[in-house]
Structures are given as structure tokens and as C-alpha cells.
Amino acid sequence: MNWLSVVPAWCWWLIALVLVTGGQQYRVAVADGAASDARAETAKTEKTLADYRLEVSERDRRAAAQARQEEQRRAEAQEEARAHAQKARKIADNGAAGADAAGQRLQRDAENLVASVSCAGTDTAAVARGETATRAAMVLSDLLARADARAGQLAKAYDRAKIAGDQCAKEYDYLSGR
């Protein structure tokens, strides 16, 4: 007789059932541990992702604030350059007005010279010389008036161009951060 035949068949089935159940319990325990590890890893990854998103949003907020601040600085610098150019234009216009007044005084003096040269006399030779001198003085007076007017126009154009160029250079320097 064989020792295996001593044990009834239903016991063998019970032993097999206990072994299978134990194996399944072990498999469930291992799978549950793996699932728990996966959940922990997922939670850790989600926290890392949330921290990263928070960091990125904070960086974006700081960058936007810095960009607004830079934009305000540039706008203030441009306004300062415009105000400075406006002051320079006022100064140039006042200088031009003073130069125009001086030119008018010079023109009056030239007209007075023309009037004093054209004195009538009794000597015909002196009268002829006086007429020639009067014409020369009139030509010189007219030439002086035209030259003075043109010089005033050129000075105004130069002043405006210089002021505009200086303003442009200052605004460029402010915008480029120099």
C-alpha cells in the first residue's frame, strides 16, 4: 500500500484548494503592494507637476511685471526726451526771435545809411557820386535784408533738425538701454 492512498481523495482536493487560495492571496498582496507603490509614485509625480506649474506661473507673473516696468521706464524716458526737445525748441525759437529783432535793427541802420548818403547837394559831380553811392547802399541794404532773412530760415531749420536728431538719439539710447 502506498502512503498516498491512505489519505482520502477529498483531503487532496482540500490541500490543492488551500494551496491555490494561498497562492492567490500572495498574488493579490503583491499586486496590492505594486498598486500602492504606483499610487504613491503618481501622487509624487502630480505634486512635482503642480510645483512645476506653480513655479512657471510665478516666473510668468514676474516676467510680465518686469516687462510692464520696462515699458513704463521706456515711456517715461521717451516723454522726458520729448519734454527736453520741447524746451530746446522754445529756447531756439526765443533765440531766433532775438536774432530777427537784431536783423531788423540792422536793416533800419542800413536804411538810415541809405537815407544819409542820398543828401542833395549843389555840386553836380557830388550829386552824381551821391546817386551812385545811394544805389550801392540800396543794393547792399537789400542784399543784407535777403541774406539776413535766409540766414534766419537756415538757422531755424538747423535748430529744428538738430533738436529732432538729439531727441531721436536720446529716445534710441533709452529704448536700447544705453
Backbone as JSON Lines, residues from 0, in Angstrom:
{"i":0,"aa":"M","n":[0.8,-1.15,0.0],"ca":[0.0,0.0,0.0],"c":[0.86,1.23,0.0]}
{"i":1,"aa":"N","n":[0.35,2.02,-0.65],"ca":[1.03,3.27,-0.87],"c":[0.56,4.3,0.16]}
{"i":2,"aa":"W","n":[1.45,5.03,0.67],"ca":[1.08,6.02,1.71],"c":[0.14,7.09,1.18]}
{"i":3,"aa":"L","n":[0.13,7.32,-0.13],"ca":[-0.76,8.32,-0.71],"c":[-2.21,7.84,-0.71]}
{"i":4,"aa":"S","n":[-2.38,6.59,-0.77],"ca":[-3.75,6.07,-0.79],"c":[-4.38,6.11,0.59]}
{"i":5,"aa":"V","n":[-3.58,6.29,1.63],"ca":[-4.11,6.37,2.99],"c":[-4.91,7.66,3.16]}
{"i":6,"aa":"V","n":[-4.49,8.69,2.5],"ca":[-5.17,9.99,2.63],"c":[-6.36,9.98,1.68]}
{"i":7,"aa":"P","n":[-7.54,10.3,2.19],"ca":[-8.72,10.27,1.33],"c":[-8.62,11.31,0.23]}
{"i":8,"aa":"A","n":[-9.32,11.12,-0.84],"ca":[-9.27,11.99,-2.03],"c":[-9.77,13.39,-1.74]}
{"i":9,"aa":"W","n":[-10.78,13.47,-0.92],"ca":[-11.32,14.82,-0.65],"c":[-10.29,15.67,0.08]}
{"i":10,"aa":"C","n":[-9.36,15.03,0.85],"ca":[-8.29,15.79,1.53],"c":[-7.31,16.36,0.52]}
{"i":11,"aa":"W","n":[-7.09,15.55,-0.52],"ca":[-6.18,16.06,-1.57],"c":[-6.79,17.29,-2.23]}
{"i":12,"aa":"W","n":[-8.08,17.19,-2.44],"ca":[-8.75,18.36,-3.05],"c":[-8.7,19.56,-2.1]}
{"i":13,"aa":"L","n":[-8.82,19.32,-0.86],"ca":[-8.77,20.39,0.13],"c":[-7.37,20.98,0.19]}
{"i":14,"aa":"I","n":[-6.35,20.14,0.13],"ca":[-4.96,20.62,0.13],"c":[-4.7,21.47,-1.11]}
{"i":15,"aa":"A","n":[-5.18,20.99,-2.26],"ca":[-5.0,21.74,-3.51],"c":[-5.71,23.08,-3.43]}
{"i":16,"aa":"L","n":[-6.92,23.06,-2.85],"ca":[-7.68,24.31,-2.73],"c":[-6.96,25.29,-1.8]}
{"i":17,"aa":"V","n":[-6.41,24.8,-0.72],"ca":[-5.68,25.67,0.21],"c":[-4.43,26.24,-0.47]}
{"i":18,"aa":"L","n":[-3.72,25.42,-1.23],"ca":[-2.52,25.9,-1.93],"c":[-2.87,26.96,-2.98]}
{"i":19,"aa":"V","n":[-3.92,26.71,-3.75],"ca":[-4.33,27.67,-4.78],"c":[-4.79,28.96,-4.11]}
{"i":20,"aa":"T","n":[-5.57,28.83,-3.05],"ca":[-6.05,30.03,-2.34],"c":[-4.88,30.8,-1.75]}
{"i":21,"aa":"G","n":[-3.94,30.13,-1.18],"ca":[-2.75,30.8,-0.63],"c":[-1.96,31.5,-1.72]}
{"i":22,"aa":"G","n":[-1.8,30.83,-2.86],"ca":[-1.09,31.45,-3.99],"c":[-1.81,32.7,-4.49]}
{"i":23,"aa":"Q","n":[-3.14,32.59,-4.55],"ca":[-3.92,33.76,-5.0],"c":[-3.8,34.9,-3.99]}
{"i":24,"aa":"Q","n":[-3.83,34.56,-2.72],"ca":[-3.69,35.59,-1.69],"c":[-2.32,36.27,-1.8]}
{"i":25,"aa":"Y","n":[-1.29,35.47,-2.05],"ca":[0.05,36.04,-2.21],"c":[0.09,36.96,-3.42]}
{"i":26,"aa":"R","n":[-0.49,36.52,-4.54],"ca":[-0.53,37.33,-5.76],"c":[-1.3,38.63,-5.53]}
{"i":27,"aa":"V","n":[-2.41,38.56,-4.81],"ca":[-3.2,39.76,-4.51],"c":[-2.4,40.71,-3.63]}
{"i":28,"aa":"A","n":[-1.69,40.16,-2.66],"ca":[-0.88,41.0,-1.76],"c":[0.23,41.7,-2.55]}
{"i":29,"aa":"V","n":[0.89,40.98,-3.44],"ca":[1.95,41.57,-4.27],"c":[1.37,42.63,-5.19]}
{"i":30,"aa":"A","n":[0.24,42.33,-5.82],"ca":[-0.4,43.29,-6.73],"c":[-0.87,44.52,-5.96]}
{"i":31,"aa":"D","n":[-1.39,44.31,-4.76],"ca":[-1.83,45.44,-3.94],"c":[-0.64,46.33,-3.56]}
{"i":32,"aa":"G","n":[0.49,45.72,-3.24],"ca":[1.7,46.48,-2.94],"c":[2.18,47.27,-4.15]}
{"i":33,"aa":"A","n":[2.14,46.63,-5.32],"ca":[2.56,47.32,-6.55],"c":[1.62,48.47,-6.86]}
{"i":34,"aa":"A","n":[0.32,48.25,-6.65],"ca":[-0.66,49.32,-6.89],"c":[-0.44,50.46,-5.92]}
{"i":35,"aa":"S","n":[-0.14,50.12,-4.67],"ca":[0.13,51.15,-3.67],"c":[1.37,51.95,-4.05]}
{"i":36,"aa":"D","n":[2.41,51.25,-4.5],"ca":[3.63,51.94,-4.96],"c":[3.32,52.84,-6.15]}
{"i":37,"aa":"A","n":[2.5,52.34,-7.07],"ca":[2.15,53.13,-8.25],"c":[1.35,54.36,-7.86]}
{"i":38,"aa":"R","n":[0.42,54.2,-6.89],"ca":[-0.35,55.36,-6.43],"c":[0.56,56.39,-5.76]}
{"i":39,"aa":"A","n":[1.51,55.9,-4.97],"ca":[2.46,56.82,-4.32],"c":[3.3,57.54,-5.36]}
{"i":40,"aa":"E","n":[3.75,56.82,-6.37],"ca":[4.55,57.44,-7.45],"c":[3.72,58.45,-8.22]}
{"i":41,"aa":"T","n":[2.45,58.1,-8.48],"ca":[1.56,59.02,-9.19],"c":[1.33,60.29,-8.36]}
{"i":42,"aa":"A","n":[1.12,60.13,-7.07],"ca":[0.92,61.29,-6.2],"c":[2.18,62.16,-6.17]}
{"i":43,"aa":"K","n":[3.33,61.51,-6.11],"ca":[4.6,62.25,-6.11],"c":[4.77,63.01,-7.43]}
{"i":44,"aa":"T","n":[4.46,62.35,-8.54],"ca":[4.57,62.98,-9.86],"c":[3.59,64.15,-9.98]}
{"i":45,"aa":"E","n":[2.36,63.94,-9.48],"ca":[1.37,65.02,-9.54],"c":[1.81,66.21,-8.7]}
{"i":46,"aa":"K","n":[2.41,65.95,-7.54],"ca":[2.9,67.05,-6.7],"c":[4.04,67.77,-7.4]}
{"i":47,"aa":"T","n":[4.94,67.02,-8.0],"ca":[6.05,67.63,-8.74],"c":[5.52,68.47,-9.89]}
{"i":48,"aa":"L","n":[4.53,67.95,-10.6],"ca":[3.93,68.68,-11.71],"c":[3.23,69.95,-11.21]}
{"i":49,"aa":"A","n":[2.52,69.85,-10.1],"ca":[1.85,71.03,-9.53],"c":[2.88,72.07,-9.1]}
{"i":50,"aa":"D","n":[3.99,71.62,-8.47],"ca":[5.05,72.54,-8.09],"c":[5.66,73.21,-9.31]}
{"i":51,"aa":"Y","n":[5.86,72.44,-10.37],"ca":[6.43,72.99,-11.6],"c":[5.49,74.02,-12.22]}
{"i":52,"aa":"R","n":[4.2,73.69,-12.25],"ca":[3.23,74.64,-12.8],"c":[3.2,75.93,-11.98]}
{"i":53,"aa":"L","n":[3.26,75.79,-10.67],"ca":[3.29,76.96,-9.79],"c":[4.54,77.8,-10.06]}
{"i":54,"aa":"E","n":[5.67,77.12,-10.19],"ca":[6.93,77.82,-10.48],"c":[6.86,78.55,-11.82]}
{"i":55,"aa":"V","n":[6.32,77.89,-12.83],"ca":[6.2,78.51,-14.15],"c":[5.26,79.7,-14.11]}
{"i":56,"aa":"S","n":[4.12,79.55,-13.42],"ca":[3.18,80.67,-13.35],"c":[3.79,81.84,-12.58]}
{"i":57,"aa":"E","n":[4.55,81.56,-11.54],"ca":[5.22,82.63,-10.79],"c":[6.27,83.31,-11.66]}
{"i":58,"aa":"R","n":[7.01,82.52,-12.42],"ca":[8.01,83.08,-13.32],"c":[7.35,83.95,-14.39]}
{"i":59,"aa":"D","n":[6.22,83.47,-14.93],"ca":[5.48,84.25,-15.92],"c":[4.97,85.56,-15.32]}
{"i":60,"aa":"R","n":[4.47,85.49,-14.11],"ca":[3.97,86.69,-13.45],"c":[5.09,87.71,-13.24]}
{"i":61,"aa":"R","n":[6.25,87.22,-12.78],"ca":[7.39,88.12,-12.59],"c":[7.86,88.7,-13.9]}
{"i":62,"aa":"A","n":[7.9,87.88,-14.95],"ca":[8.33,88.37,-16.27],"c":[7.36,89.41,-16.8]}
{"i":63,"aa":"A","n":[6.07,89.2,-16.61],"ca":[5.08,90.18,-17.06],"c":[5.22,91.48,-16.28]}
{"i":64,"aa":"A","n":[5.43,91.38,-14.98],"ca":[5.62,92.59,-14.16],"c":[6.89,93.32,-14.59]}
{"i":65,"aa":"Q","n":[7.94,92.58,-14.86],"ca":[9.19,93.19,-15.29],"c":[9.01,93.84,-16.66]}
{"i":66,"aa":"A","n":[8.28,93.2,-17.56],"ca":[8.03,93.77,-18.88],"c":[7.2,95.05,-18.76]}
{"i":67,"aa":"R","n":[6.2,95.05,-17.88],"ca":[5.41,96.27,-17.67],"c":[6.28,97.39,-17.11]}
{"i":68,"aa":"Q","n":[7.14,97.04,-16.17],"ca":[8.02,98.03,-15.57],"c":[8.98,98.6,-16.63]}
{"i":69,"aa":"E","n":[9.52,97.74,-17.47],"ca":[10.42,98.2,-18.54],"c":[9.68,99.08,-19.53]}
{"i":70,"aa":"E","n":[8.45,98.7,-19.85],"ca":[7.64,99.5,-20.77],"c":[7.36,100.88,-20.17]}
{"i":71,"aa":"Q","n":[7.06,100.92,-18.88],"ca":[6.82,102.21,-18.22],"c":[8.1,103.04,-18.2]}
{"i":72,"aa":"R","n":[9.23,102.4,-17.95],"ca":[10.51,103.14,-17.92],"c":[10.79,103.74,-19.29]}
{"i":73,"aa":"R","n":[10.56,102.96,-20.34],"ca":[10.8,103.46,-21.69],"c":[9.85,104.6,-22.04]}
{"i":74,"aa":"A","n":[8.58,104.45,-21.65],"ca":[7.61,105.52,-21.93],"c":[8.0,106.8,-21.2]}
{"i":75,"aa":"E","n":[8.43,106.66,-19.94],"ca":[8.87,107.84,-19.19],"c":[10.11,108.46,-19.83]}
{"i":76,"aa":"A","n":[11.02,107.63,-20.29],"ca":[12.24,108.14,-20.93],"c":[11.89,108.87,-22.22]}
{"i":77,"aa":"Q","n":[10.96,108.32,-23.0],"ca":[10.56,109.0,-24.23],"c":[9.88,110.32,-23.92]}
{"i":78,"aa":"E","n":[9.04,110.33,-22.89],"ca":[8.36,111.57,-22.52],"c":[9.37,112.6,-22.04]}
{"i":79,"aa":"E","n":[10.37,112.14,-21.3],"ca":[11.43,113.05,-20.85],"c":[12.19,113.63,-22.04]}
{"i":80,"aa":"A","n":[12.49,112.79,-23.03],"ca":[13.2,113.27,-24.22],"c":[12.33,114.26,-24.99]}
{"i":81,"aa":"R","n":[11.03,113.99,-25.07],"ca":[10.13,114.93,-25.76],"c":[10.07,116.26,-25.03]}
{"i":82,"aa":"A","n":[9.98,116.21,-23.7],"ca":[9.93,117.45,-22.91],"c":[11.22,118.24,-23.08]}
{"i":83,"aa":"H","n":[12.34,117.54,-23.08],"ca":[13.63,118.21,-23.27],"c":[13.69,118.84,-24.67]}
{"i":84,"aa":"A","n":[13.21,118.13,-25.67],"ca":[13.2,118.67,-27.03],"c":[12.28,119.89,-27.12]}
{"i":85,"aa":"Q","n":[11.15,119.84,-26.43],"ca":[10.23,120.99,-26.44],"c":[10.9,122.2,-25.81]}
{"i":86,"aa":"K","n":[11.61,122.0,-24.7],"ca":[12.34,123.11,-24.07],"c":[13.4,123.66,-25.03]}
{"i":87,"aa":"A","n":[14.11,122.75,-25.69],"ca":[15.15,123.19,-26.63],"c":[14.53,123.97,-27.78]}
{"i":88,"aa":"R","n":[13.36,123.54,-28.26],"ca":[12.68,124.28,-29.34],"c":[12.27,125.67,-28.87]}
{"i":89,"aa":"K","n":[11.78,125.78,-27.62],"ca":[11.41,127.1,-27.09],"c":[12.64,128.01,-27.02]}
{"i":90,"aa":"I","n":[13.73,127.46,-26.54],"ca":[14.97,128.24,-26.45],"c":[15.41,128.68,-27.84]}
{"i":91,"aa":"A","n":[15.36,127.76,-28.8],"ca":[15.77,128.09,-30.17],"c":[14.83,129.13,-30.78]}
{"i":92,"aa":"D","n":[13.53,129.0,-30.52],"ca":[12.58,129.99,-31.04],"c":[12.82,131.36,-30.42]}
{"i":93,"aa":"N","n":[13.1,131.39,-29.12],"ca":[13.42,132.67,-28.47],"c":[14.69,133.27,-29.05]}
{"i":94,"aa":"G","n":[15.69,132.43,-29.27],"ca":[16.93,132.9,-29.89],"c":[16.69,133.42,-31.3]}
{"i":95,"aa":"A","n":[15.83,132.74,-32.04],"ca":[15.51,133.18,-33.4],"c":[14.77,134.51,-33.37]}
{"i":96,"aa":"A","n":[13.88,134.68,-32.39],"ca":[13.16,135.95,-32.27],"c":[14.14,137.07,-31.95]}
{"i":97,"aa":"G","n":[15.09,136.81,-31.08],"ca":[16.12,137.81,-30.77],"c":[16.97,138.13,-31.99]}
{"i":98,"aa":"A","n":[17.31,137.1,-32.76],"ca":[18.1,137.32,-33.98],"c":[17.29,138.1,-35.01]}
{"i":99,"aa":"D","n":[15.99,137.83,-35.11],"ca":[15.14,138.59,-36.02],"c":[15.08,140.06,-35.62]}
{"i":100,"aa":"A","n":[14.97,140.32,-34.32],"ca":[14.95,141.71,-33.84],"c":[16.27,142.4,-34.15]}
{"i":101,"aa":"A","n":[17.38,141.69,-33.95],"ca":[18.69,142.28,-34.27],"c":[18.81,142.52,-35.77]}
{"i":102,"aa":"G","n":[18.29,141.61,-36.57],"ca":[18.3,141.8,-38.03],"c":[17.47,142.99,-38.45]}
{"i":103,"aa":"Q","n":[16.34,143.18,-37.8],"ca":[15.51,144.35,-38.13],"c":[16.21,145.64,-37.74]}
{"i":104,"aa":"R","n":[16.9,145.65,-36.6],"ca":[17.66,146.85,-36.21],"c":[18.77,147.12,-37.22]}
{"i":105,"aa":"L","n":[19.44,146.07,-37.66],"ca":[20.5,146.22,-38.66],"c":[19.91,146.73,-39.97]}
{"i":106,"aa":"Q","n":[18.74,146.24,-40.34],"ca":[18.07,146.7,-41.57],"c":[17.72,148.18,-41.44]}
{"i":107,"aa":"R","n":[17.22,148.59,-40.27],"ca":[16.91,150.02,-40.06],"c":[18.16,150.87,-40.16]}
{"i":108,"aa":"D","n":[19.26,150.38,-39.58],"ca":[20.52,151.13,-39.66],"c":[20.97,151.25,-41.11]}
{"i":109,"aa":"A","n":[20.8,150.17,-41.89],"ca":[21.18,150.22,-43.3],"c":[20.29,151.21,-44.05]}
{"i":110,"aa":"E","n":[19.0,151.24,-43.74],"ca":[18.1,152.2,-44.4],"c":[18.47,153.62,-44.01]}
{"i":111,"aa":"N","n":[18.85,153.81,-42.75],"ca":[19.3,155.15,-42.32],"c":[20.56,155.55,-43.06]}
{"i":112,"aa":"L","n":[21.45,154.58,-43.29],"ca":[22.67,154.86,-44.05],"c":[22.32,155.26,-45.47]}
{"i":113,"aa":"V","n":[21.37,154.54,-46.08],"ca":[20.94,154.89,-47.44],"c":[20.36,156.29,-47.46]}
{"i":114,"aa":"A","n":[19.57,156.63,-46.46],"ca":[18.95,157.95,-46.4],"c":[20.0,159.03,-46.2]}
{"i":115,"aa":"S","n":[21.04,158.74,-45.41],"ca":[22.06,159.77,-45.16],"c":[22.97,159.95,-46.36]}
{"i":116,"aa":"V","n":[23.16,158.9,-47.16],"ca":[24.01,159.01,-48.34],"c":[23.31,159.82,-49.43]}
{"i":117,"aa":"S","n":[22.0,159.78,-49.47],"ca":[21.27,160.42,-50.55],"c":[20.95,161.89,-50.26]}
{"i":118,"aa":"C","n":[21.86,162.59,-49.64],"ca":[21.66,164.01,-49.37],"c":[21.81,164.8,-50.68]}
{"i":119,"aa":"A","n":[20.93,165.73,-50.84],"ca":[21.0,166.58,-52.04],"c":[22.07,167.65,-51.84]}
{"i":120,"aa":"G","n":[22.82,167.9,-52.85],"ca":[23.86,168.92,-52.77],"c":[23.79,169.86,-53.97]}
{"i":121,"aa":"T","n":[24.66,170.86,-53.98],"ca":[24.65,171.83,-55.08],"c":[25.62,171.45,-56.17]}
{"i":122,"aa":"D","n":[26.64,170.72,-55.85],"ca":[27.64,170.31,-56.84],"c":[27.09,169.11,-57.61]}
{"i":123,"aa":"T","n":[27.06,169.22,-58.97],"ca":[26.5,168.14,-59.79],"c":[27.36,166.88,-59.74]}
{"i":124,"aa":"A","n":[28.67,167.03,-59.65],"ca":[29.55,165.86,-59.56],"c":[29.3,165.15,-58.24]}
{"i":125,"aa":"A","n":[29.12,165.93,-57.19],"ca":[28.86,165.35,-55.87],"c":[27.49,164.67,-55.87]}
{"i":126,"aa":"V","n":[26.51,165.27,-56.58],"ca":[25.18,164.67,-56.66],"c":[25.26,163.35,-57.41]}
{"i":127,"aa":"A","n":[26.05,163.28,-58.5],"ca":[26.19,162.04,-59.28],"c":[26.84,160.95,-58.43]}
{"i":128,"aa":"R","n":[27.89,161.37,-57.69],"ca":[28.54,160.4,-56.8],"c":[27.58,159.97,-55.7]}
{"i":129,"aa":"G","n":[26.77,160.88,-55.23],"ca":[25.79,160.58,-54.18],"c":[24.74,159.6,-54.68]}
{"i":130,"aa":"E","n":[24.3,159.78,-55.95],"ca":[23.31,158.86,-56.51],"c":[23.9,157.46,-56.66]}
{"i":131,"aa":"T","n":[25.16,157.41,-57.1],"ca":[25.83,156.12,-57.23],"c":[25.98,155.46,-55.86]}
{"i":132,"aa":"A","n":[26.38,156.25,-54.87],"ca":[26.53,155.72,-53.52],"c":[25.18,155.29,-52.96]}
{"i":133,"aa":"T","n":[24.13,156.06,-53.29],"ca":[22.79,155.71,-52.82],"c":[22.34,154.38,-53.41]}
{"i":134,"aa":"R","n":[22.57,154.21,-54.74],"ca":[22.2,152.94,-55.37],"c":[23.0,151.78,-54.77]}
{"i":135,"aa":"A","n":[24.29,152.0,-54.56],"ca":[25.13,150.95,-53.96],"c":[24.65,150.62,-52.55]}
{"i":136,"aa":"A","n":[24.32,151.65,-51.79],"ca":[23.84,151.43,-50.43],"c":[22.49,150.72,-50.44]}
{"i":137,"aa":"M","n":[21.62,151.05,-51.41],"ca":[20.32,150.39,-51.52],"c":[20.5,148.91,-51.87]}
{"i":138,"aa":"V","n":[21.43,148.65,-52.83],"ca":[21.7,147.26,-53.21],"c":[22.25,146.48,-52.01]}
{"i":139,"aa":"L","n":[23.2,147.11,-51.31],"ca":[23.77,146.45,-50.13],"c":[22.72,146.24,-49.04]}
{"i":140,"aa":"S","n":[21.84,147.24,-48.87],"ca":[20.78,147.12,-47.87],"c":[19.83,145.98,-48.24]}
{"i":141,"aa":"D","n":[19.45,145.9,-49.52],"ca":[18.57,144.82,-49.97],"c":[19.26,143.46,-49.83]}
{"i":142,"aa":"L","n":[20.53,143.41,-50.22],"ca":[21.3,142.17,-50.1],"c":[21.41,141.74,-48.64]}
{"i":143,"aa":"L","n":[21.65,142.71,-47.76],"ca":[21.73,142.42,-46.34],"c":[20.39,141.88,-45.82]}
{"i":144,"aa":"A","n":[19.29,142.5,-46.25],"ca":[17.97,142.06,-45.79],"c":[17.7,140.63,-46.26]}
{"i":145,"aa":"R","n":[17.99,140.34,-47.52],"ca":[17.73,138.98,-48.03],"c":[18.66,137.96,-47.37]}
{"i":146,"aa":"A","n":[19.93,138.32,-47.21],"ca":[20.88,137.4,-46.57],"c":[20.48,137.13,-45.12]}
{"i":147,"aa":"D","n":[20.04,138.2,-44.44],"ca":[19.63,138.03,-43.05],"c":[18.38,137.14,-42.95]}
{"i":148,"aa":"A","n":[17.42,137.35,-43.85],"ca":[16.2,136.53,-43.84],"c":[16.54,135.07,-44.13]}
{"i":149,"aa":"R","n":[17.4,134.85,-45.11],"ca":[17.78,133.47,-45.46],"c":[18.57,132.82,-44.31]}
{"i":150,"aa":"A","n":[19.46,133.58,-43.69],"ca":[20.23,133.05,-42.56],"c":[19.28,132.68,-41.42]}
{"i":151,"aa":"G","n":[18.25,133.49,-41.2],"ca":[17.26,133.17,-40.17],"c":[16.53,131.88,-40.5]}
{"i":152,"aa":"Q","n":[16.14,131.71,-41.77],"ca":[15.45,130.49,-42.17],"c":[16.34,129.27,-41.98]}
{"i":153,"aa":"L","n":[17.6,129.4,-42.41],"ca":[18.53,128.28,-42.28],"c":[18.81,127.95,-40.81]}
{"i":154,"aa":"A","n":[18.93,129.0,-39.99],"ca":[19.18,128.77,-38.56],"c":[18.0,128.05,-37.92]}
{"i":155,"aa":"K","n":[16.78,128.46,-38.27],"ca":[15.59,127.78,-37.72],"c":[15.55,126.32,-38.17]}
{"i":156,"aa":"A","n":[15.82,126.09,-39.45],"ca":[15.8,124.72,-39.97],"c":[16.88,123.88,-39.28]}
{"i":157,"aa":"Y","n":[18.07,124.47,-39.12],"ca":[19.16,123.75,-38.45],"c":[18.78,123.43,-37.01]}
{"i":158,"aa":"D","n":[18.25,124.43,-36.3],"ca":[17.87,124.21,-34.9],"c":[16.84,123.09,-34.79]}
{"i":159,"aa":"R","n":[15.82,123.13,-35.63],"ca":[14.77,122.1,-35.58],"c":[15.34,120.72,-35.89]}
{"i":160,"aa":"A","n":[16.21,120.65,-36.93],"ca":[16.8,119.36,-37.3],"c":[17.7,118.84,-36.18]}
{"i":161,"aa":"K","n":[18.49,119.71,-35.58],"ca":[19.39,119.29,-34.51],"c":[18.6,118.82,-33.3]}
{"i":162,"aa":"I","n":[17.56,119.56,-32.95],"ca":[16.74,119.16,-31.8],"c":[16.06,117.82,-32.07]}
{"i":163,"aa":"A","n":[15.51,117.66,-33.27],"ca":[14.85,116.39,-33.62],"c":[15.85,115.24,-33.61]}
{"i":164,"aa":"G","n":[17.06,115.47,-34.12],"ca":[18.09,114.43,-34.11],"c":[18.52,114.06,-32.71]}
{"i":165,"aa":"D","n":[18.71,115.08,-31.86],"ca":[19.07,114.82,-30.46],"c":[17.97,114.04,-29.74]}
{"i":166,"aa":"Q","n":[16.71,114.43,-30.0],"ca":[15.59,113.73,-29.38],"c":[15.56,112.27,-29.84]}
{"i":167,"aa":"C","n":[15.76,112.06,-31.12],"ca":[15.75,110.69,-31.66],"c":[16.87,109.87,-31.03]}
{"i":168,"aa":"A","n":[18.06,110.46,-30.92],"ca":[19.19,109.74,-30.33],"c":[18.93,109.4,-28.87]}
{"i":169,"aa":"K","n":[18.36,110.35,-28.12],"ca":[18.06,110.09,-26.7],"c":[17.03,108.98,-26.57]}
{"i":170,"aa":"E","n":[15.97,109.04,-27.38],"ca":[14.94,108.0,-27.31],"c":[15.53,106.64,-27.68]}
{"i":171,"aa":"Y","n":[16.4,106.62,-28.68],"ca":[17.03,105.34,-29.06],"c":[17.89,104.82,-27.91]}
{"i":172,"aa":"D","n":[18.66,105.71,-27.3],"ca":[19.5,105.29,-26.18],"c":[18.65,104.76,-25.03]}
{"i":173,"aa":"Y","n":[17.55,105.44,-24.73],"ca":[16.67,104.97,-23.66],"c":[16.07,103.61,-24.0]}
{"i":174,"aa":"L","n":[15.64,103.46,-25.25],"ca":[14.99,102.21,-25.65],"c":[15.98,101.05,-25.71]}
{"i":175,"aa":"S","n":[17.21,101.35,-26.11],"ca":[18.19,100.26,-26.21],"c":[18.89,100.01,-24.88]}
{"i":176,"aa":"G","n":[18.58,100.82,-23.87],"ca":[19.14,100.59,-22.54],"c":[20.57,101.07,-22.38]}
{"i":177,"aa":"R","n":[20.97,102.04,-23.14],"ca":[22.36,102.56,-23.02],"c":[22.46,103.61,-21.96]}
